[in-house]
Amino acid sequence: MNCKKQRTKQELRDTNADLCAAINSPWLSLNEAKELVTKMLVSKKPINEILARLISIIYNSTVNPLELQPREKSNSIQPLISPPANCRLTNNEADQTKITAVRKPERETVTKSKMLVKQACEIKAQCRELKAQFREHKIKFIGSQTSFIALQPNFRNRLKPKAIERFD
């Protein structure tokens, strides 16, 4: 009991410390951040300076704008694929052709499968319908059988053949 009390008190102290840190934090609120970004974009400073300032504010650390300097694009064309990689690319194209050849039958199989699933659903529905009809007929049959059995003693009494008298 005492241990739970101490844990709860410690948790409250930690929460209180977190709240105090959040209140006294150098971070900006969302509205202040939006306002600051708007001012920065209107100021027409270079993008790397704006980004450095934003990153510094967000992460509460200093970022040098030169670190975010745009890289120069090369005007010379350099091959992206070395000859061994080019062989792999050729092999890859052959593999792609094989894959394409396999995909057509696959699509046909998938289409047939979907049709069979649809037919199976229709057959199941018909089966349920037939079962329902069978139950109806069974109930009618049982009703007829019951009434027949109930009437049967009457027929036995009525239909007893009379003794045939012989005149010898």
Secondary structure, DSSP 8 states (H G I E B T S, - for coil): -HHHHHHHHHHHHHHHHHHHHHHT-S---HHHHHHHHHHHHHTT--HHHHHHHHHHHHHTS---GGGG-------S---SS-HHHHHHHHHHHHHHHHHHHHHHHHHHHHHHHHHHHHHHHHHHHHHHHHHHHHHHHHHHHHHHHHHHHHHHHHHHHHS---------
